[in-house]
Amino acid sequence: MVTLKPRLTAILAFLFAITTLSAWSADIPDAIRHALKQAEIPEAAIGIYVKDVNGKQPILAVNSDIALNPASVMKLVTTYAGLELLGPAYTWRTEIYALGKVENGILRGDLAIKGYGDPNLNLENFWLLVRQIRQTGLKEITGDLILDTSYYNVAVGDPGAFDGDRYKTYNIFPEAVLVNYRASALHLIPHPENNTVRVVADPASELLELKNNLKLTRGNCGDWRNQLHIDVRKHEGNNGRVTVVLSGNYAIQCGQNTYHLSLHESSDYVHDLFKKLWVQQGGSFRGSVRSGGVPNGIAPLRVYYSPSLADIIRGINKFSNNVAARQLYLALGETTIPPNSNASVSLDQSDIAIRQWLFSKRLSFPDLVVENGSGLSRKERISAYHMGELLMAAFHSPVMPEFVSSLAIAGVDGTMRNRFRGTLVAGKAHLKTGTLNEVMAIAGYLLDHKDRRVVVVFFVNHPQAGSARLAIDALIRWIYERS
């Protein structure tokens, strides 16, 4: 009998939880039910979980025990785990090695960059990295640029496999040496005085040729991206050159906008940018680029450190940066590697790290499926109940300030900038949004009109999910206004 008691207690607790959740499932507010009906979304296709951060029972739970695709809301799992496992002050390092003798500012050999997955090595930070190398006194590099990406043990697939848009920056795979997300920013600038649209590439590159056939129009702006036609043409041979042909209409009312593309292989992109920045800072380099490893036992010439994790997750959550989320997810795998080990990290190790962390917090999420930690996945799953309980745990954790401040503020910034603007909810909700084809989701925290902090989760998985925004907004308003 003694051995059965813990098992019996666990079974009774589970049955009580399920019964409790089921008891709340019929209480969908009329405004939400009406919005779902208008959108032709059945109640069976949603998951809702609402709970006061200090409450013991949910305020509202609808299908909350069903595992659904959360889209980018999955980033909440990755970023919260990152803050607790790695710490808010965690930084990524990028090591620079001189593979040869340095005399009088001349490196007679190769310069190697060994990356550890810095998700924020953007243009500005890569410029700082190059500047730090120059500050060592190095001026001329006689050899090549070597990229050591051995820290990641991750298969590289087809970037267009997810949705067919192989040149979209959100589709690139994690890389140990990832510079500026391999992005080319095409700035569109209307010039009504001569009826043209100017296109400026940033960073400027010898590898990129632009053919601008855009027509300036005087109609409404609308969805300007869908008015553009982008044709990417790779040059024959292995020279890394790309031609981008832009055609279609662009309205004056659209003003200046930017279209981001990932056009080049990583080695070509890094080489071109490094060479340009090195020369700009007074250096000399005429070498090529190749992959390779840094020999064991040599000290780095310089080590560059990223901004802190607390800073980086703001970009991940507020602006839903998929690539940075995937890089962070891989970093979680470091916690499974013994200290001072030369082992690489993999997705399997990250999955182990997440599950060990949840177990240590007494959070059992058997329905959790994590493919890459970003939500850019057709496979990832979590129930509204488990997402809600994760948010409850985060709110009562030491990293709560960093976590909550990383979320978009309703009517203020990030992906929530244009939602609830000018309403009483503006500034009162910290939320993470998620959108995929047939998926719409939101989760986070809301301060209601009585200053009660509430956890809210709303998942929609249905072909009509794109029309679910009114229902989601209705839930937010209902929570804010409730008595």
HELIX and SHEET records of a PDB file:
HELIX    1   1 LEU A    4  TRP A   24  1                                  21    
HELIX    2   2 ASP A   30  GLN A   38  1                                   9    
HELIX    3   3 GLU A   43  ALA A   45  5                                   3    
HELIX    4   4 ALA A   71  MET A   74  5                                   4    
HELIX    5   5 LYS A   75  LEU A   85  1                                  11    
HELIX    6   6 LEU A  123  ARG A  134  1                                  12    
HELIX    7   7 THR A  169  ASN A  171  5                                   3    
HELIX    8   8 ASN A  180  ARG A  182  5                                   3    
HELIX    9   9 TRP A  224  GLN A  227  5                                   4    
HELIX   10  10 ILE A  252  CYS A  254  5                                   3    
HELIX   11  11 SER A  266  GLN A  280  1                                  15    
HELIX   12  12 LEU A  309  LYS A  318  1                                  10    
HELIX   13  13 ASN A  322  LEU A  332  1                                  11    
HELIX   14  14 GLY A  333  THR A  336  5                                   4    
HELIX   15  15 LEU A  347  SER A  360  1                                  14    
HELIX   16  16 ALA A  384  PHE A  395  1                                  12    
HELIX   17  17 MET A  400  SER A  405  1                                   6    
HELIX   18  18 GLY A  414  MET A  416  5                                   3    
HELIX   19  19 ALA A  465  SER A  467  5                                   3    
HELIX   20  20 ARG A  469  GLU A  481  1                                  13    
SHEET    1   A 6 LEU A  60  VAL A  62  0                                        
SHEET    2   A 6 ILE A  46  ASP A  52 -1                                        
SHEET    3   A 6 ARG A 453  ASN A 461 -1                                        
SHEET    4   A 6 VAL A 439  LEU A 447 -1                                        
SHEET    5   A 6 ALA A 429  LEU A 436 -1                                        
SHEET    6   A 6 ALA A 408  ILE A 409 -1                                        
SHEET    1   B 2 ALA A  67  LEU A  68  0                                        
SHEET    2   B 2 ILE A 382  SER A 383 -1                                        
SHEET    1   C 5 SER A 284  PHE A 285  0                                        
SHEET    2   C 5 GLU A 140  ILE A 141  1                                        
SHEET    3   C 5 ILE A 106  GLY A 115  1                                        
SHEET    4   C 5 ARG A  93  GLU A 103 -1                                        
SHEET    5   C 5 ARG A 302  TYR A 305 -1                                        
SHEET    1   D 5 SER A 284  PHE A 285  0                                        
SHEET    2   D 5 GLU A 140  ILE A 141  1                                        
SHEET    3   D 5 ILE A 106  GLY A 115  1                                        
SHEET    4   D 5 LEU A 145  ASP A 148  1                                        
SHEET    5   D 5 VAL A 289  SER A 291  1                                        
SHEET    1   E 3 THR A 196  ASP A 202  0                                        
SHEET    2   E 3 ALA A 183  HIS A 191 -1                                        
SHEET    3   E 3 ASN A 257  SER A 262 -1                                        
SHEET    1   F 3 LEU A 208  THR A 217  0                                        
SHEET    2   F 3 VAL A 242  ALA A 251  1                                        
SHEET    3   F 3 LEU A 228  LYS A 234 -1                                        
END                                                                             
